Amino acid sequence: MRPLDRQAPRAGHSLPGGRAAAALRDGPVTAAVHARRAAGALRAAVDRPAVRVGLLTLGLVLLGLIWLGLVPYDTVRRDAHAYWAVDPVNPYLGARLGGEDAFLYSPAAAQLAAWASALPYEVFRGLWSMAQLGTLLGLGAGWLLPLPPVLEEIVRGNIHLFLAAAIVAGFRFPAAWAFVILTKVTPAVGIAWFTARGEWRALTTIGLAVSSVVAVSVAVGGAGLWWEWLGLLGASAGSAAPFAYLGVAPPPLVLRLPLAALLAAWGGRTDRRWTVPLAAIVALPVIWPSGFALVAALPATLGSGPGRRLRRSLPGLRGRRRPRVIPASAVPGQDGSRPA
């Protein structure tokens, strides 16, 4: 009997070197396939109400243990205390990046926060934390609470969750971007989304909203504070603030801003809303762990879990529908034939 013929090896696979070259060639494709499958499995798991409730419960338990002091955590007064203690008449006295009770937002934000000092700090802190948790739940992102950046955000009392809400609302109500511009400033590079799509009306609305707030603020407190704030921003931008938790310095803002703008513009051209909160993270003036709490905007922009309901309720999150093209042959009288 004649021995069975073996199948000839594919080109490039006959030698060990050929197999290695094929692995290098096919590796990125295989990795992308596995990553997409993993993302799909994660999304399917998160879409289950029991999983979301379980993650939210876990986050609340961790938060409670931190506040009770049962979990070692640095709970020294930080961001929320700076908002409570700010003097709207002279908000930038001794302010510096990373300084104690440093207030680095616009004079309008300082004037808006003036009411806080009328309350005992503990009362203000409790109301602030409830507002943060309410915002997280409103974004359909309560299940993200166990994430370290989100826990850090609530413990520190910063405004990244409110920024996430402004970004999500900004797709439907562009004026919401005024909050981003008048606080953290640089994450507003996300408006490159509107520029790339040619949505000039939205950009005009943003400009009018910011101008109106500035005009009212100048009428109340004068223009001097605004010049002082701009000077403070310039000094802070040149500061090399290290990522203390990892002991390394992130890329400087001058490099991150163009990358963030390109990411948001690409998202606008390809109708990928999730690129906007990611661009805001890249463009943060200082990369701190709590800044990654901006991922709370992702469920609404991706439309996963409860974020799907929020996406339906805000038409701006649904994107523009492409007009339906009807072939001429399907329209009576358009193909040269007479209608019956």
Rosetta silent file (secondary structure, phi, psi, omega in degrees, C-alpha in Angstrom):
SEQUENCE: MRPLDRQAPRAGHSLPGGRAAAALRDGPVTAAVHARRAAGALRAAVDRPAVRVGLLTLGLVLLGLIWLGLVPYDTVRRDAHAYWAVDPVNPYLGARLGGEDAFLYSPAAAQLAAWASALPYEVFRGLWSMAQLGTLLGLGAGWLLPLPPVLEEIVRGNIHLFLAAAIVAGFRFPAAWAFVILTKVTPAVGIAWFTARGEWRALTTIGLAVSSVVAVSVAVGGAGLWWEWLGLLGASAGSAAPFAYLGVAPPPLVLRLPLAALLAAWGGRTDRRWTVPLAAIVALPVIWPSGFALVAALPATLGSGPGRRLRRSLPGLRGRRRPRVIPASAVPGQDGSRPA
SCORE:     score description
SCORE:     0.000 S_00000001
   1 L     0.000  144.507  179.547    0.000    0.000    0.000 S_00000001
   2 L   -81.549  131.699 -179.602    1.140    3.494   -0.751 S_00000001
   3 L   -60.865  148.587  179.322    1.677    5.603    2.374 S_00000001
   4 L   -63.952  137.078  177.356   -0.797    8.371    2.951 S_00000001
   5 L   -76.189  130.136  175.989    0.338   11.720    1.612 S_00000001
   6 L   -84.811  148.278 -179.262    0.780   14.294    4.310 S_00000001
   7 L   -67.209  133.839 -179.798   -0.555   17.753    3.794 S_00000001
   8 L   -66.901  138.570  179.735    2.140   20.139    2.694 S_00000001
   9 L   -64.683  148.184  177.989    2.972   22.795    5.279 S_00000001
  10 L   -68.288  154.788 -179.563    1.714   26.292    4.617 S_00000001
  11 L   -60.921  132.505  179.239    4.164   28.816    3.357 S_00000001
  12 L    88.681   -4.283 -177.946    6.157   30.327    6.174 S_00000001
  13 L  -115.000    0.207 -174.688    5.278   27.520    8.609 S_00000001
  14 L   -74.927  -25.270 -178.921    7.682   24.791    7.474 S_00000001
  15 L  -117.129  153.982  177.665   10.549   26.003    9.660 S_00000001
  16 H   -53.286  -37.905  178.148   10.580   27.102   13.301 S_00000001
  17 H   -63.410  -35.699  177.929   11.546   30.557   12.111 S_00000001
  18 H   -66.271  -39.080  177.369    8.508   30.608    9.854 S_00000001
  19 H   -63.642  -39.938  179.220    6.254   29.684   12.760 S_00000001
  20 H   -64.031  -41.781  178.816    7.724   32.498   14.826 S_00000001
  21 H   -63.824  -39.865  178.795    7.173   34.980   11.995 S_00000001
  22 H   -65.206  -38.758  178.684    3.581   33.800   11.611 S_00000001
  23 H   -63.683  -40.080  178.020    3.022   34.183   15.355 S_00000001
  24 H   -65.806  -35.560 -178.077    4.372   37.720   15.228 S_00000001
  25 H   -73.068  -41.843 -175.728    2.159   38.475   12.253 S_00000001
  26 H   -89.739  -11.282 -176.429   -1.038   36.971   13.632 S_00000001
  27 H   -56.218  -52.376 -179.290   -0.420   37.902   17.275 S_00000001
  28 H   -59.421  -37.696  179.657   -2.014   41.385   17.247 S_00000001
  29 H   -65.779  -44.952  179.090   -5.079   40.072   15.414 S_00000001
  30 H   -62.396  -42.001  179.163   -5.490   37.212   17.890 S_00000001
  31 H   -62.773  -39.813  179.164   -5.020   39.575   20.828 S_00000001
  32 H   -64.535  -39.772  178.857   -7.648   41.926   19.416 S_00000001
  33 H   -64.010  -45.606  179.269  -10.104   39.045   19.015 S_00000001
  34 H   -64.469  -39.067  178.643   -9.534   37.888   22.588 S_00000001
  35 H   -63.962  -40.636  179.514   -9.846   41.456   23.891 S_00000001
  36 H   -66.167  -40.001  178.345  -13.153   41.923   22.061 S_00000001
  37 H   -64.943  -41.581  179.262  -14.476   38.642   23.446 S_00000001
  38 H   -64.107  -41.427  178.468  -13.396   39.602   26.963 S_00000001
  39 H   -63.614  -39.694  178.237  -15.044   43.013   26.618 S_00000001
  40 H   -64.984  -40.469  178.378  -18.236   41.365   25.393 S_00000001
  41 H   -65.593  -40.767  179.068  -18.237   38.929   28.322 S_00000001
  42 H   -64.479  -42.310 -179.711  -17.646   41.773   30.784 S_00000001
  43 H   -65.187  -39.169  178.434  -20.435   43.827   29.269 S_00000001
  44 H   -64.393  -38.066  179.252  -22.817   40.857   29.401 S_00000001
  45 H   -67.298  -42.515 -178.073  -21.954   40.322   33.062 S_00000001
  46 H   -68.461  -27.516  179.616  -22.447   43.987   33.940 S_00000001
  47 L   -69.482  -12.422  178.484  -25.812   44.010   32.171 S_00000001
  48 L   -80.447  123.757 -178.356  -27.105   41.583   34.800 S_00000001
  49 H   -55.734  -38.081 -177.975  -28.918   43.510   37.560 S_00000001
  50 H   -62.991  -37.660  179.362  -27.674   41.114   40.252 S_00000001
  51 H   -67.470  -43.492 -179.319  -24.050   41.810   39.304 S_00000001
  52 H   -64.241  -43.952  179.292  -24.565   45.574   39.333 S_00000001
  53 H   -64.088  -39.252  179.275  -26.330   45.493   42.701 S_00000001
  54 H   -64.189  -42.464  178.853  -23.602   43.289   44.114 S_00000001
  55 H   -67.338  -40.452  177.461  -20.833   45.627   42.963 S_00000001
  56 H   -62.463  -43.889  178.919  -22.680   48.675   44.289 S_00000001
  57 H   -61.673  -42.728  177.919  -23.187   46.949   47.649 S_00000001
  58 H   -60.399  -43.419  179.127  -19.507   46.042   47.787 S_00000001
  59 H   -62.729  -41.901  179.232  -18.555   49.648   47.067 S_00000001
  60 H   -65.353  -38.134  178.053  -20.852   50.982   49.777 S_00000001
  61 H   -64.509  -45.462  178.866  -19.420   48.508   52.292 S_00000001
  62 H   -61.220  -43.003 -179.986  -15.852   49.522   51.418 S_00000001
  63 H   -62.972  -42.036  178.497  -16.762   53.196   51.654 S_00000001
  64 H   -64.248  -40.477  178.659  -18.383   52.662   55.047 S_00000001
  65 H   -64.952  -35.879  178.281  -15.357   50.763   56.358 S_00000001
  66 H   -66.589  -46.369 -177.684  -13.074   53.589   55.196 S_00000001
  67 H   -67.414  -28.954  178.280  -15.184   56.270   56.884 S_00000001
  68 L   -82.731   -5.562  179.573  -15.357   54.220   60.087 S_00000001
  69 L    79.700   12.526 -178.961  -11.592   53.875   60.096 S_00000001
  70 L   -85.462  -14.793  173.968  -11.707   50.079   59.869 S_00000001
  71 L  -115.728  125.118 -179.218   -9.776   50.090   56.596 S_00000001
  72 L   -58.468  122.599 -177.588   -6.411   51.899   56.636 S_00000001
  73 L  -160.444  141.878  178.417   -6.825   54.961   54.446 S_00000001
  74 L   -79.856  100.695 -177.558   -5.520   58.509   54.392 S_00000001
  75 L  -106.012   27.103  177.542   -8.673   60.503   55.136 S_00000001
  76 L   -60.868  143.403  179.430   -6.965   63.825   55.845 S_00000001
  77 L   -53.937  127.351 -178.308   -9.092   66.799   54.774 S_00000001
  78 L  -131.907 -111.663 -168.248   -8.333   67.500   51.148 S_00000001
  79 H   -63.329  -50.250 -177.170  -10.372   68.695   48.196 S_00000001
  80 H   -60.381  -34.563  179.438  -13.820   69.072   49.740 S_00000001
  81 H   -67.201  -33.743  177.697  -12.338   71.101   52.596 S_00000001
  82 H   -65.324  -37.258  178.435  -10.771   73.501   50.071 S_00000001
  83 H   -69.603  -34.431 -179.070  -14.185   74.123   48.524 S_00000001
  84 H   -74.069  -35.215 -172.962  -15.704   74.710   51.950 S_00000001
  85 H   -91.720   -5.485 -173.850  -12.938   77.035   53.167 S_00000001
  86 L   -63.517  139.936  175.335  -12.477   79.186   50.039 S_00000001
  87 L   -98.207  110.210 -176.079  -12.823   82.940   50.465 S_00000001
  88 L   -63.506  -19.964  179.074  -14.652   84.240   47.367 S_00000001
  89 L   -78.245  -34.883 -179.343  -13.182   87.712   47.914 S_00000001
  90 L  -141.912   69.614 -171.079   -9.581   86.462   47.878 S_00000001
  91 L   -74.177  -16.465 -171.816   -9.665   82.813   46.743 S_00000001
  92 L  -109.559   18.361  178.855   -6.058   82.536   45.555 S_00000001
  93 L   -66.429  115.065  179.477   -4.191   83.756   48.628 S_00000001
  94 L    70.289   11.137 -177.729   -1.226   81.393   48.993 S_00000001
  95 L   -72.303  135.771  174.155   -2.715   78.984   46.460 S_00000001
  96 L  -152.669  155.005 -177.717   -0.307   76.595   44.775 S_00000001
  97 L   -61.288  123.305 -179.680   -0.632   73.246   43.085 S_00000001
  98 L    85.827   -2.085 -179.197   -0.750   70.542   45.753 S_00000001
  99 L   -76.569  161.248 -179.791   -0.947   73.041   48.605 S_00000001
 100 L   -69.438  129.861 -179.907   -3.261   72.641   51.565 S_00000001
 101 L    56.817   28.504  178.587   -6.750   74.027   50.876 S_00000001
 102 L   -72.529  127.236  177.050   -5.514   75.348   47.515 S_00000001
 103 L  -107.150  117.130 -172.496   -8.406   76.578   45.389 S_00000001
 104 L  -116.503    8.632 -178.849   -7.459   76.531   41.686 S_00000001
 105 L   -90.728  178.017 -173.778  -10.810   76.977   39.960 S_00000001
 106 L   -68.327  161.205  174.819  -12.224   80.144   38.424 S_00000001
 107 H   -56.973  -32.925  178.269  -13.523   83.109   40.447 S_00000001
 108 H   -62.744  -40.021  177.906  -17.030   82.129   39.352 S_00000001
 109 H   -66.192  -38.348  178.385  -16.584   78.733   41.024 S_00000001
 110 H   -64.829  -41.107  178.710  -15.313   80.424   44.184 S_00000001
 111 H   -66.515  -35.800  179.156  -18.320   82.730   44.244 S_00000001
 112 H   -69.028  -29.495 -178.303  -20.647   79.787   43.701 S_00000001
 113 H   -86.132    2.459 -174.483  -19.048   77.937   46.638 S_00000001
 114 H   -61.531  -28.333 -177.253  -19.497   80.875   49.034 S_00000001
 115 H   -68.078  -24.083 -171.527  -22.595   79.296   50.591 S_00000001
 116 H   -62.336  -38.112 -175.672  -20.635   76.279   51.825 S_00000001
 117 H   -68.331  -12.609  177.265  -18.860   78.087   54.659 S_00000001
 118 H   -74.438  -13.517 -179.962  -22.223   78.931   56.221 S_00000001
 119 L  -103.662  152.029  168.813  -22.554   75.243   57.147 S_00000001
 120 L   -59.042  145.739 -174.822  -20.464   73.226   59.610 S_00000001
 121 H   -58.187  -40.270 -177.788  -17.825   71.346   57.640 S_00000001
 122 H   -62.556  -37.048  178.369  -19.192   67.924   58.644 S_00000001
 123 H   -67.886  -46.951  178.208  -22.646   68.864   57.321 S_00000001
 124 H   -58.719  -43.911 -177.996  -21.205   70.189   54.077 S_00000001
 125 H   -62.371  -40.290  178.309  -19.045   67.079   53.687 S_00000001
 126 H   -65.347  -43.690  177.950  -22.046   64.802   54.155 S_00000001
 127 H   -63.909  -39.401  179.944  -24.131   66.707   51.608 S_00000001
 128 H   -63.611  -44.346 -179.821  -21.207   66.719   49.162 S_00000001
 129 H   -64.721  -40.043  177.651  -20.730   62.957   49.468 S_00000001
 130 H   -64.592  -37.466  177.420  -24.443   62.327   48.932 S_00000001
 131 H   -65.429  -38.781  178.070  -24.339   64.515   45.828 S_00000001
 132 H   -63.588  -47.742  179.665  -21.372   62.513   44.532 S_00000001
 133 H   -63.909  -40.068  177.406  -23.109   59.183   45.112 S_00000001
 134 H   -62.243  -39.491  177.658  -26.315   60.507   43.577 S_00000001
 135 H   -64.958  -42.731  178.921  -24.405   61.635   40.508 S_00000001
 136 H   -60.677  -43.272  178.629  -22.724   58.243   40.184 S_00000001
 137 H   -68.624  -39.212  179.718  -26.090   56.493   40.366 S_00000001
 138 H   -63.586  -29.072  177.207  -27.673   58.977   37.985 S_00000001
 139 L   -79.730   -1.306 -176.747  -25.005   58.174   35.411 S_00000001
 140 L    70.410   26.834 -174.300  -25.922   54.507   35.648 S_00000001
 141 L  -122.262   23.767 -179.545  -22.428   53.830   36.991 S_00000001
 142 H   -59.644  -29.140 -179.396  -23.095   52.849   40.597 S_00000001
 143 H   -70.405   -9.028  176.214  -21.487   49.480   39.949 S_00000001
 144 H   -85.455   -2.823 -175.611  -18.162   51.288   39.415 S_00000001
 145 L   -56.120  -37.437 -179.584  -18.059   52.349   43.077 S_00000001
 146 L   -68.042  -12.949 -179.618  -15.615   49.584   44.152 S_00000001
 147 L   -63.721  135.425 -178.966  -13.001   50.880   41.707 S_00000001
 148 H   -53.388  -42.275  179.444  -10.122   52.554   43.610 S_00000001
 149 H   -63.209  -35.391 -179.204  -10.315   55.845   41.626 S_00000001
 150 H   -72.190  -43.054  174.973  -14.041   56.183   42.351 S_00000001
 151 H   -59.890  -44.064  178.718  -13.598   55.406   46.041 S_00000001
 152 H   -60.221  -39.826 -179.894  -10.691   57.861   46.138 S_00000001
 153 H   -61.442  -44.309 -177.171  -12.858   60.501   44.480 S_00000001
 154 H   -73.626  -38.218  178.572  -15.612   60.213   47.067 S_00000001
 155 H   -65.500  -41.688 -179.003  -13.240   60.063   50.028 S_00000001
 156 H   -77.870  -30.205  179.139  -11.326   63.121   48.801 S_00000001
 157 L    79.433   35.324  177.778  -14.439   64.975   47.667 S_00000001
 158 L   -81.876 -169.237 -172.781  -13.174   66.235   44.299 S_00000001
 159 L  -114.324   14.415 -174.735  -15.406   67.168   41.347 S_00000001
 160 H   -64.724  -33.455  176.832  -14.530   64.504   38.765 S_00000001
 161 H   -67.269  -36.476  176.328  -17.904   62.777   39.085 S_00000001
 162 H   -69.175  -34.303  174.807  -19.636   66.096   38.456 S_00000001
 163 H   -63.970  -40.773  177.992  -17.367   66.612   35.458 S_00000001
 164 H   -60.401  -41.624  177.883  -18.423   63.196   34.163 S_00000001
 165 H   -64.438  -39.438  178.987  -22.066   64.250   34.487 S_00000001
 166 H   -65.037  -38.142  179.218  -21.345   67.512   32.640 S_00000001
 167 H   -64.681  -45.004  179.626  -19.651   65.601   29.805 S_00000001
 168 H   -64.320  -46.683  179.857  -22.615   63.248   29.433 S_00000001
 169 H   -65.379  -28.308 -176.499  -25.147   66.090   29.617 S_00000001
 170 H   -63.266  -22.394  176.390  -23.022   68.119   27.196 S_00000001
 171 L   -66.900  -31.473 -179.948  -23.995   65.910   24.267 S_00000001
 172 L   -99.600  -37.369 -179.009  -27.587   67.092   24.672 S_00000001
 173 L  -124.182   87.536 -174.448  -27.011   70.433   26.419 S_00000001
 174 H   -55.211  -26.601 -179.878  -23.663   71.858   25.231 S_00000001
 175 H   -59.794  -19.768  179.402  -23.822   74.674   27.804 S_00000001
 176 H   -62.319  -22.833  179.129  -22.916   72.057   30.436 S_00000001
 177 H   -66.055  -16.588  177.096  -19.334   72.257   29.173 S_00000001
 178 H   -60.082  -34.788  178.384  -19.086   75.669   30.871 S_00000001
 179 H   -62.686  -40.371  179.637  -18.720   73.811   34.181 S_00000001
 180 H   -67.262  -44.926 -176.397  -15.703   71.924   32.819 S_00000001
 181 H   -64.770  -37.488 -174.284  -14.094   75.043   31.350 S_00000001
 182 L   -90.706    7.090  176.035  -14.512   77.123   34.508 S_00000001
 183 L  -123.214  -81.628 -177.441  -13.107   74.474   36.858 S_00000001
 184 L   -82.857  -17.861  174.513  -10.525   72.009   35.512 S_00000001
 185 L    68.152  -71.873 -169.221  -10.235   73.871   32.171 S_00000001
 186 H   -64.705  -31.765  176.216   -8.092   71.448   30.137 S_00000001
 187 H   -61.500  -13.517  177.371  -10.535   68.484   30.052 S_00000001
 188 H   -68.562   -1.386  172.985  -12.731   70.786   27.972 S_00000001
 189 H   -59.483  -15.592  176.976  -10.549   69.725   25.044 S_00000001
 190 H   -60.815  -18.058  178.080  -13.368   67.208   24.641 S_00000001
 191 H   -69.701   -4.262  170.362  -15.311   69.852   22.706 S_00000001
 192 H   -59.821  -20.426  174.181  -13.097   68.846   19.779 S_00000001
 193 H   -56.130  -48.248 -178.453  -15.906   66.322   19.342 S_00000001
 194 H   -70.365  -36.987  179.746  -18.217   69.126   18.144 S_00000001
 195 H   -62.312  -45.072 -178.543  -15.508   70.736   16.028 S_00000001
 196 H   -65.066  -26.537 -179.190  -14.816   67.496   14.160 S_00000001
 197 H   -94.316   -2.196 -179.737  -18.523   67.083   13.444 S_00000001
 198 L    68.941   29.374 -179.738  -18.996   70.672   12.335 S_00000001
 199 L   -90.544   74.412 -174.206  -21.561   71.330   15.075 S_00000001
 200 H   -69.260  -28.668  178.541  -20.929   75.068   15.226 S_00000001
 201 H   -64.641  -40.044  177.976  -24.195   75.810   16.977 S_00000001
 202 H   -64.085  -42.247  178.653  -23.095   73.684   19.932 S_00000001
 203 H   -64.521  -38.436  176.946  -19.742   75.487   20.076 S_00000001
 204 H   -63.557  -40.845  178.443  -21.527   78.839   19.967 S_00000001
 205 H   -61.832  -42.039  178.281  -23.766   77.753   22.832 S_00000001
 206 H   -62.173  -45.855  179.458  -20.722   76.796   24.892 S_00000001
 207 H   -60.976  -41.644  179.628  -19.070   80.144   24.187 S_00000001
 208 H   -67.049  -39.466  179.693  -22.186   82.078   25.144 S_00000001
 209 H   -63.684  -46.020  179.644  -22.616   80.097   28.365 S_00000001
 210 H   -64.385  -44.248 -179.457  -19.025   80.704   29.452 S_00000001
 211 H   -61.547  -39.086 -179.808  -19.189   84.386   28.502 S_00000001
 212 H   -65.267  -43.193  179.561  -22.396   84.875   30.464 S_00000001
 213 H   -64.864  -42.738 -179.939  -20.946   83.312   33.618 S_00000001
 214 H   -62.950  -42.466 -179.094  -17.762   85.363   33.327 S_00000001
 215 H   -61.310  -44.110  178.837  -19.741   88.572   32.823 S_00000001
 216 H   -64.747  -41.720 -179.774  -21.827   87.984   35.944 S_00000001
 217 H   -63.467  -42.130  179.012  -18.736   87.055   37.953 S_00000001
 218 H   -64.697  -38.595  178.651  -16.872   90.193   36.867 S_00000001
 219 H   -64.004  -31.262 -178.002  -19.902   92.307   37.768 S_00000001
 220 H   -84.359  -46.392 -171.981  -19.909   90.778   41.258 S_00000001
 221 H  -118.826    0.848 -179.884  -16.209   90.567   42.089 S_00000001
 222 L    87.648  166.944 -176.863  -14.348   92.580   39.474 S_00000001
 223 L   -85.497  -15.892 -176.371  -11.943   91.529   36.713 S_00000001
 224 H   -59.511  -39.783 -179.642   -8.838   91.424   38.919 S_00000001
 225 H   -63.401  -33.074 -179.020   -9.597   87.963   40.242 S_00000001
 226 H   -69.616  -40.344  176.220   -9.814   86.609   36.701 S_00000001
 227 H   -64.984  -37.800  178.065   -6.374   87.930   35.794 S_00000001
 228 H   -64.667  -39.481  179.421   -5.049   86.452   39.030 S_00000001
 229 H   -65.966  -42.993  178.726   -6.605   83.093   38.160 S_00000001
 230 H   -61.252  -39.273  176.310   -5.098   83.074   34.677 S_00000001
 231 H   -64.194  -38.618  178.197   -1.678   83.752   36.191 S_00000001
 232 H   -65.316  -38.721  178.129   -2.174   80.901   38.626 S_00000001
 233 H   -63.080  -42.260  179.148   -3.086   78.566   35.772 S_00000001
 234 H   -62.795  -41.499  178.960    0.083   79.485   33.914 S_00000001
 235 H   -67.811  -37.244 -179.223    2.240   78.824   36.967 S_00000001
 236 H   -71.068  -34.530 -178.778    0.497   75.514   37.662 S_00000001
 237 H   -63.893  -29.523 -179.526    0.854   74.308   34.067 S_00000001
 238 L   -86.798    0.103 -178.370    4.632   74.564   34.357 S_00000001
 239 L   -86.515  131.119  178.859    4.731   72.568   37.573 S_00000001
 240 L   -89.886   79.888 -179.546    5.952   68.975   37.270 S_00000001
 241 L   -76.549  120.988 -177.460    3.556   67.395   39.740 S_00000001
 242 L   -77.964  155.658  173.008    4.546   63.760   40.258 S_00000001
 243 E   -82.074   88.956 -168.516    2.172   60.849   40.362 S_00000001
 244 L   -59.344  -28.465 -175.196    2.927   60.274   44.043 S_00000001
 245 L   -73.417  -25.369  179.449    1.184   56.919   44.199 S_00000001
 246 L  -110.931  -10.641  179.150    3.497   55.345   41.618 S_00000001
 247 L    75.657   15.348  178.742    6.537   57.512   42.133 S_00000001
 248 E  -127.551  157.619  179.296    6.724   58.483   38.463 S_00000001
 249 L   -97.402  133.007  177.032    5.789   61.621   36.581 S_00000001
 250 L   -71.927  168.209  175.520    3.156   61.389   33.805 S_00000001
 251 L   -56.955  145.527 -179.064    3.790   62.958   30.397 S_00000001
 252 L   -63.980  157.986 -177.000    3.584   66.761   30.600 S_00000001
 253 H   -59.980  -33.731 -177.486    0.348   68.500   29.790 S_00000001
 254 H   -64.155  -23.815  176.120    1.804   70.047   26.637 S_00000001
 255 H   -90.455  -34.449 -176.539    2.115   66.540   25.176 S_00000001
 256 H   -74.496  -32.919 -177.342   -1.141   65.158   26.523 S_00000001
 257 H   -60.567  -49.007  178.495   -3.395   67.958   25.281 S_00000001
 258 H   -61.696  -37.851  178.594   -2.856   67.360   21.532 S_00000001
 259 H   -63.799  -41.322  178.618   -3.337   63.624   22.009 S_00000001
 260 H   -64.475  -41.505  178.882   -6.578   64.239   23.894 S_00000001
 261 H   -63.261  -42.387  178.511   -7.833   66.596   21.188 S_00000001
 262 H   -64.019  -39.760  179.498   -7.060   64.049   18.477 S_00000001
 263 H   -63.449  -46.465 -179.949   -8.846   61.319   20.435 S_00000001
 264 H   -66.240  -38.465  179.519  -11.991   63.418   20.889 S_00000001
 265 H   -66.159  -42.147  176.919  -11.917   64.564   17.247 S_00000001
 266 H   -61.665  -40.950  177.284  -11.562   60.978   16.024 S_00000001
 267 H   -62.404  -37.927  177.982  -14.482   60.015   18.239 S_00000001
 268 H   -66.537  -39.155 -179.449  -16.554   62.803   16.738 S_00000001
 269 H   -70.294  -31.189 -175.774  -15.767   61.733   13.185 S_00000001
 270 H  -106.698    6.719  176.874  -16.542   58.077   13.909 S_00000001
 271 L    61.781   43.340  176.530  -19.463   58.648   16.310 S_00000001
 272 L  -112.079   95.912 -174.867  -17.709   57.085   19.314 S_00000001
 273 L   -67.953  -26.833 -177.455  -18.877   59.040   22.349 S_00000001
 274 L   -64.631  -15.923  178.915  -16.774   57.059   24.801 S_00000001
 275 H   -70.390  -23.738 -175.223  -13.688   58.811   23.438 S_00000001
 276 H   -69.865  -50.762  175.727  -14.746   62.115   25.026 S_00000001
 277 H   -63.351  -32.750  176.983  -14.465   61.089   28.714 S_00000001
 278 H   -66.964  -39.139  176.820  -11.227   59.254   27.901 S_00000001
 279 H   -63.786  -36.885  178.416   -9.884   62.407   26.240 S_00000001
 280 H   -63.769  -37.302  177.532  -10.868   64.367   29.353 S_00000001
 281 H   -65.055  -46.003 -179.547   -8.823   61.974   31.498 S_00000001
 282 H   -60.798  -34.255 -174.416   -5.793   62.333   29.240 S_00000001
 283 L   -93.123    7.274  178.384   -6.132   66.129   29.358 S_00000001
 284 L   -56.608  140.974 -178.061   -6.485   66.509   33.122 S_00000001
 285 L   -60.183  -35.445  175.672   -4.209   69.284   34.373 S_00000001
 286 L  -136.330  132.781 -179.574   -2.681   66.887   36.900 S_00000001
 287 L   -87.463  101.331  173.720   -2.932   63.113   36.731 S_00000001
 288 L  -114.487  158.819 -179.115   -4.078   61.955   40.162 S_00000001
 289 H   -54.578  -41.276 -176.876   -5.781   58.613   40.929 S_00000001
 290 H   -66.613  -19.012  178.364   -9.164   60.222   41.574 S_00000001
 291 H   -62.539  -26.651 -179.966   -9.070   61.756   38.093 S_00000001
 292 H   -73.419   -3.457  173.801   -9.795   58.334   36.626 S_00000001
 293 H   -64.971  -11.658  175.241  -13.235   58.569   38.242 S_00000001
 294 H   -62.348  -13.776  175.710  -14.214   60.224   34.956 S_00000001
 295 H   -62.709  -12.470  176.659  -14.776   56.661   33.709 S_00000001
 296 H   -60.892  -18.262  177.320  -18.195   57.086   35.347 S_00000001
 297 H   -81.437  -11.570 -174.609  -19.226   58.723   32.059 S_00000001
 298 H   -68.628  -43.300 -179.690  -18.482   55.553   30.071 S_00000001
 299 H   -56.081  -40.578 -179.652  -21.670   53.537   30.811 S_00000001
 300 H   -70.060  -38.481 -178.053  -23.859   56.345   29.469 S_00000001
 301 H   -78.508  -23.658  175.540  -21.675   56.955   26.410 S_00000001
 302 H   -90.710  -23.112 -179.586  -21.381   53.224   25.694 S_00000001
 303 L    77.302   36.116  179.811  -25.020   52.495   26.513 S_00000001
 304 L  -105.111  147.088  176.928  -24.355   49.547   28.857 S_00000001
 305 L    58.017 -140.050  179.182  -26.492   48.541   31.822 S_00000001
 306 L   -62.562  -22.108  177.296  -28.544   51.393   33.320 S_00000001
 307 H   -61.327  -20.856  178.616  -26.565   53.758   31.105 S_00000001
 308 H   -66.188  -39.572  178.535  -28.659   52.466   28.219 S_00000001
 309 H   -66.627  -39.267  177.948  -31.760   54.109   29.700 S_00000001
 310 H   -64.602  -38.855  179.961  -29.870   57.372   30.189 S_00000001
 311 H   -63.754  -37.938  178.296  -28.668   57.223   26.609 S_00000001
 312 H   -68.783  -32.376 -176.057  -32.247   56.847   25.390 S_00000001
 313 H   -77.922  -19.278  178.414  -33.392   59.783   27.537 S_00000001
 314 L  -112.029  100.364 -176.908  -30.748   62.141   26.113 S_00000001
 315 H   -54.642  -30.257 -179.563  -31.162   62.359   22.335 S_00000001
 316 H   -64.473  -18.810  179.368  -27.699   63.875   22.011 S_00000001
 317 H   -86.349   -9.268 -175.436  -26.204   60.563   23.152 S_00000001
 318 L   -87.312  -15.998  179.950  -27.877   58.594   20.401 S_00000001
 319 L    86.563  174.285 -179.849  -25.941   60.119   17.563 S_00000001
 320 L   -92.931  130.440  176.991  -27.127   61.279   14.206 S_00000001
 321 L   -78.075  135.748  177.333  -29.124   58.869   12.131 S_00000001
 322 L   -75.193  137.174  179.940  -27.929   58.442    8.611 S_00000001
 323 L   -63.229  140.253  179.885  -30.591   59.290    6.047 S_00000001
 324 L   -76.234  126.890 -179.365  -32.114   56.259    4.405 S_00000001
 325 L   -96.676  120.549  179.687  -31.200   56.008    0.752 S_00000001
 326 L  -101.575  123.380  179.014  -33.976   54.625   -1.446 S_00000001
 327 L   -58.394  146.269 -179.269  -32.868   53.253   -4.821 S_00000001
 328 H   -61.233  -31.319 -178.220  -34.339   55.063   -7.809 S_00000001
 329 H   -67.895  -19.987 -178.848  -35.674   51.778   -9.109 S_00000001
 330 H   -87.847   -7.543  179.981  -37.865   51.456   -6.025 S_00000001
 331 L  -101.418  121.878  179.548  -39.565   54.827   -6.623 S_00000001
 332 L   -56.114  132.000  176.123  -42.392   54.784   -9.213 S_00000001
 333 L    85.970   -3.204 -177.719  -41.576   56.897  -12.192 S_00000001
 334 L   -99.069   -9.876 -179.263  -37.843   57.287  -11.311 S_00000001
 335 L  -106.655   15.350  179.053  -36.538   54.358  -13.397 S_00000001
 336 L    94.609  -10.158 -178.925  -37.969   55.464  -16.691 S_00000001
 337 L   -98.219  155.696  179.505  -41.165   53.448  -16.366 S_00000001
 338 L   -84.927  140.254  175.631  -44.597   54.861  -15.940 S_00000001
 339 L   -64.909  144.680 -179.004  -46.437   54.288  -12.665 S_00000001
 340 L   -69.082    0.000    0.000  -49.327   51.868  -12.981 S_00000001
